[in-house]
Structure formats: C-alpha cells, structure tokens
C-alpha cells in the first residue's frame, strides 16, 4: 500500500475540509516534565511507532456530518441516570453540559464552581446553552464531547484516539525538551502562537489573541509535524487512564508505545462515592492562563472524567500503521 493509499484508507469520510492527516514518524522522546505540575513527573524517555494524525481537532462541520450520517446522540444530550450519581438533585437529571461562565470580578481560584456551571440544554450543537447555535462556528473544534462520543466518531471515521505518549510526541513536533510546541518562548517576538487566556483568569480576558472562546482550527502556525492547535483552543482526549504521576522508569530499556495505568487506578480519590474513571486530556485550552493554569504545553496533562462533557474539551484522531510480517 502506498502512502497515498494509506492516507485515503485512514480517512474514508474525509470530504470535509479539515479531515487532512499528517504522518508522524516513529521515534524516541523525553515525555513529561520535572519543571511544572506534579502530575507531569517524572520526565522519562519513551518510544512510539509512526502514525497518521489529524492536522486539526475535529470540527463542528465534521462532527455534524458524523451525526447526520449515523443519527448519533451525544452524552450531553441524554439525561443522567440517577443510579450513577448518588444524591444528585432531581432538577439536575436533565440533558446538559458544563459551560464556562465567567464572573464579573475576581473570585476564589480554588473553587472552579465560580466559573463552571452545568447548563441544561447545552451540548455540541448549542455550545453556550439552549439559545446558542453553531452559526459561524462550523470550523471551530467540536466541544461538549465526552470520551464515548470521541470514540464513536473515531470508529465511524476508521480511525482511533491517540495514547498519551502518541499525542505528546506529535505535539512536540520533533523538538526535544522544549516548553511549547514551537520552542521555549510563549509568544516569540510578541506573536501569539496558540489560543489561550490573556488577563486575570477567570474574569478578565483582554482577548489580545483575538478570541474570547474557541477559535477556528488552523489560525495559529503548525508545529514541526504540520499539526495545528496542539496547544490551546481545546483540551483533547487520549485513551490512557489517568494517574497522578507518570510511572517510574523500571529498567534501562526505553518502553515502546507505553500505555497508562489500569482503569481501577483512575478514580478520583477525593470523591470515592463516584466510581467514574478518568482519562488523560492533553494540550490545554483557551481557558489556560499564565495567571492560573499553565497547561498550554505538550507535557501538561489533566484528568477528565469519562462522563463529563465541557465547553473546552474536544479531540482529534489518529491512524496507526498496520503491522506486517
């Protein structure tokens, strides 16, 4: 099979303008970081095989095509089952999703309830609530996407979701040990390289980069592998279950295509009453700010419950090479 044939096979539904994929050659890299948040530690060397990856996060235009062809109903469009949420208020048992709702003044940054609200009627088609639409957002990343939604789209497209190692290797764009997907300066020469928050989070956004929330995919420069929006805009799902740290290196051998912990190790120890496992999301979002959340870096990682859709979480897909011999 030629490279052209492989690319075509990897994207059988790729009529939409942002379904293009780039090839990321396999290699070894330093995963994680010892310089920032504890969950990024320890930095350790890993190897990954080569793979194809979407050049952009999946857009509303692409996700619309998936839904129109399959009739798929997303997680946020289904009322919660009270058996899964002990003690939930009856008025919360309606379809909806988490929407960023900025306050009008400084607030306690230890309480994310000061800027996140569960909005009944919010979903991927209505990203800000029941009165919103996708008009003008066709080429923005699809949001309010749960893990199962992302998996369903990937299966329909003949693709898969990346592991954390694959995602981080792709995000680094061939750069070794750099802070960002483009180097060590957040805004080299004053140029904005990603859609992140400017100002005092969560109440004051100067919009110096031109965007209040998500931005159209591809607005910012591609990294060394030709990939856009690997940092900022929206968090992206990976297949790995979340643990509070990377595993320690157990031998002199560099692991190939490593995976995360077992599902049972991914639950939130602060909420033992909820047995909801969590996946690793990567890349940060338009809500990451130097004043609050410096996770707009390839090494950064965050725990996202598989049952939670939010207005800053999306995804992109990959296509792994078939093993031969």
C-alpha positions in Angstrom: 0.0 0.0 0.0 1.4 3.4 -0.9 1.5 6.4 1.3 -1.4 7.9 -0.7 -3.5 4.7 -0.3 -2.8 4.7 3.4 -3.9 8.3 3.9 -7.1 7.6 1.9 -7.8 4.4 4.0 -7.2 6.4 7.2 -9.9 8.9 6.3 -12.7 7.2 4.4 -15.1 10.1 5.3 -12.6 12.9 4.6 -14.7 15.1 2.3 -14.8 17.8 5.0 -12.0 20.4 4.6 -10.3 19.8 7.9 -10.0 15.9 7.7 -6.4 16.0 6.5 -3.9 13.9 8.3 -0.1 14.2 8.6 2.3 11.4 9.1 4.3 11.4 12.3 7.4 9.2 12.0 8.2 7.0 15.0 10.9 8.0 17.4 12.1 8.4 21.0 11.5 11.5 23.1 11.5 12.8 26.7 7.9 12.6 27.9 6.6 14.7 30.8 8.4 17.4 32.7 10.1 17.9 36.1 9.7 21.7 36.0 6.0 22.2 36.3 3.0 20.4 37.9 3.5 17.2 39.9 1.4 15.1 37.6 3.8 15.7 34.8 6.6 14.0 36.7 8.9 12.2 36.3 10.2 13.1 32.9 11.1 9.8 31.2 12.2 8.5 27.8 9.7 6.5 25.7 9.4 5.4 22.0 6.4 5.4 19.7 5.8 3.8 16.3 4.9 6.1 13.4 1.2 7.0 12.8 -1.1 9.4 10.9 -2.8 12.1 12.9 -5.4 14.7 12.1 -3.8 18.0 11.4 -6.6 19.8 13.3 -9.0 19.0 16.1 -12.3 17.5 14.8 -14.5 20.5 13.8 -18.2 21.1 14.2 -18.5 20.7 10.4 -17.0 17.2 10.6 -18.9 16.2 13.7 -22.1 17.4 12.1 -21.5 15.1 9.1 -20.9 12.1 11.5 -24.2 12.8 13.4 -26.2 13.4 10.2 -25.0 10.1 8.7 -25.4 8.0 11.8 -28.1 9.6 13.9 -25.7 9.5 16.9 -26.8 11.2 20.1 -24.1 12.5 22.3 -23.7 12.0 26.0 -24.7 15.6 26.9 -28.0 15.1 25.0 -29.1 12.2 27.3 -30.5 12.7 30.8 -28.2 11.4 33.6 -29.2 8.1 35.2 -29.7 8.7 39.0 -28.2 5.3 39.8 -24.8 6.7 38.6 -24.9 9.8 40.8 -25.9 9.1 44.4 -27.6 12.2 46.0 -28.0 14.1 42.7 -30.7 16.8 42.8 -33.8 15.8 40.8 -33.6 19.1 38.8 -30.2 18.1 37.6 -31.5 14.9 35.9 -31.8 16.6 32.5 -29.6 16.7 29.4 -26.9 19.3 29.6 -23.2 20.0 29.9 -20.6 22.1 31.7 -20.2 25.6 30.3 -17.6 28.2 31.1 -19.5 31.1 32.7 -17.1 34.0 33.6 -17.7 36.0 36.7 -17.5 39.8 36.6 -14.9 40.2 39.4 -12.0 38.3 41.0 -13.0 35.1 42.7 -11.5 32.3 44.7 -9.4 30.2 42.3 -9.7 27.2 44.5 -13.4 26.8 43.6 -14.0 26.1 39.9 -17.7 26.4 40.6 -17.0 30.1 40.4 -16.7 29.9 36.6 -18.2 26.5 35.6 -21.9 25.8 35.5 -23.9 22.8 34.5 -26.2 24.3 31.8 -29.4 22.3 30.9 -29.7 22.2 27.2 -26.0 22.8 26.4 -24.4 20.3 24.0 -22.3 20.2 20.9 -24.9 21.9 18.8 -25.6 24.5 21.4 -22.2 25.1 23.0 -23.2 28.1 25.2 -26.6 26.9 26.2 -30.1 26.2 24.7 -30.3 29.6 23.0 -26.9 29.3 21.2 -26.2 27.8 17.8 -23.2 26.8 15.6 -23.7 29.7 13.2 -20.2 31.0 12.5 -18.6 28.1 14.4 -18.5 25.5 11.7 -14.7 25.4 11.6 -14.2 25.6 15.3 -13.4 22.5 17.3 -16.4 20.4 18.3 -16.9 20.7 22.1 -19.1 19.1 24.8 -17.7 15.8 23.5 -17.5 13.0 26.1 -14.9 10.2 25.8 -17.5 7.8 24.4 -18.6 10.4 21.8 -15.0 10.8 20.6 -14.6 7.0 20.4 -17.8 6.7 18.4 -16.6 9.3 15.9 -13.2 7.7 15.6 -14.8 4.3 14.9 -17.1 5.8 12.2 -14.1 7.6 10.6 -12.0 4.4 10.5 -9.5 5.9 13.0 -8.7 5.8 16.7 -7.9 8.1 19.6 -4.2 8.6 20.4 -2.5 7.3 23.5 -1.0 10.0 25.8 2.5 9.2 24.5 1.4 9.4 20.9 -0.3 12.7 21.5 2.6 14.3 23.3 5.1 13.1 20.8 3.0 14.6 18.0 2.5 17.8 19.9 6.3 18.4 20.3 6.7 18.5 16.6 10.2 17.0 16.7 11.5 19.4 19.3 13.3 17.8 22.3 12.7 19.2 25.8 11.1 22.5 24.7 8.4 24.1 26.8 6.0 24.7 24.0 5.1 23.1 20.6 7.2 25.8 18.9 10.1 26.5 21.4 10.7 28.0 24.8 9.0 31.4 24.4 5.3 31.6 25.0 4.9 34.5 22.5 8.1 34.8 20.5 8.5 38.4 19.3 5.1 39.2 20.7 3.4 36.8 18.3 0.5 34.7 19.7 1.2 31.0 18.9 -1.9 29.5 20.4 -5.4 30.3 21.7 -5.0 30.8 25.4 -6.3 33.3 28.0 -4.8 36.7 28.3 -5.5 38.6 31.5 -6.6 37.7 35.0 -8.5 34.4 34.9 -11.4 33.9 35.0 -13.0 37.3 35.0 -10.7 39.5 32.8 -9.8 38.4 29.3 -8.1 41.1 27.2 -8.6 38.9 24.1 -5.2 40.0 22.8 -5.1 37.0 20.5 -8.5 38.0 19.1 -10.6 35.2 20.6 -12.9 35.0 23.7 -13.6 31.3 23.5 -12.6 28.8 20.8 -11.0 29.8 17.5 -11.3 28.3 14.0 -8.8 25.5 13.6 -5.6 26.3 11.8 -5.5 30.0 12.8 -2.1 29.6 14.5 1.1 28.2 13.0 1.6 24.5 12.6 4.3 22.7 14.6 7.2 20.8 13.1 4.9 17.9 12.1 2.4 20.1 10.3 -0.1 20.0 13.2 -2.2 22.9 14.3 -3.8 23.6 17.7 -1.9 21.0 19.6 -1.6 23.7 22.3 -4.6 25.8 23.5 -8.1 26.1 21.9 -9.5 22.8 23.4 -8.3 20.0 25.5 -8.1 16.7 23.6 -8.9 13.2 24.7 -6.4 10.4 24.9 -7.1 6.7 25.5 -4.9 6.5 28.7 -6.4 6.2 32.1 -5.2 9.0 34.4 -2.8 8.6 37.3 -1.4 11.3 39.5 2.1 10.7 38.2 3.9 9.1 35.3 5.3 5.6 36.2 8.8 5.5 37.3 11.4 4.0 34.9 11.9 0.4 36.0 14.8 -0.6 33.8 17.4 0.7 31.4 15.1 -0.1 28.5 13.1 2.6 26.8 9.4 1.5 26.7 7.8 1.3 23.2 4.2 2.6 22.8 3.5 2.8 26.6 0.0 2.9 28.0 -1.4 4.4 31.2 -2.5 2.7 34.4 -5.4 0.3 34.7 -8.9 1.7 34.9 -9.2 0.9 38.6 -6.4 3.3 39.4 -8.0 6.2 37.6 -10.8 7.1 40.1 -10.7 10.4 41.9 -9.5 9.6 45.5 -11.2 12.9 46.6 -14.6 11.6 45.5 -14.8 7.9 46.5 -18.6 7.9 46.2 -18.4 8.4 42.5 -16.8 5.4 40.6 -16.3 7.4 37.5 -12.9 6.6 35.8 -10.9 9.5 34.3 -8.9 9.7 31.1 -5.9 11.9 30.3 -6.6 15.0 28.3 -3.8 17.0 26.8 -2.9 20.4 25.3 -4.7 22.9 27.5 -7.4 25.2 26.1 -8.4 28.8 25.5 -9.0 29.0 29.3 -5.4 28.2 30.3 -3.7 31.4 31.5 -0.3 32.3 32.9 -2.1 33.6 35.9 -3.9 30.4 36.7 -3.3 27.2 34.6 0.0 26.9 32.7 -1.0 23.7 30.9 -0.6 25.1 27.4 2.4 22.8 26.9 2.9 19.3 25.4 4.0 17.8 28.7 0.9 19.1 30.6 -1.9 16.7 31.4 -5.2 16.7 33.2 -7.8 14.2 34.5 -11.1 14.3 32.7 -14.0 12.1 33.9 -15.3 10.0 31.1 -18.9 11.1 31.9 -18.2 14.8 31.7 -18.6 16.9 28.6 -17.4 20.5 28.7 -17.3 23.6 26.6 -13.4 23.4 26.2 -12.9 19.7 25.6 -12.6 18.2 22.1 -10.5 15.7 20.3 -8.5 14.6 17.2 -7.9 11.1 15.8 -5.0 9.0 14.6 -4.5 6.1 12.2 -1.8 3.6 13.2 0.2 1.7 10.7 -0.7 -1.9 10.2 1.8 -4.4 11.5 3.2 -6.7 8.8 5.2 -9.9 9.0 
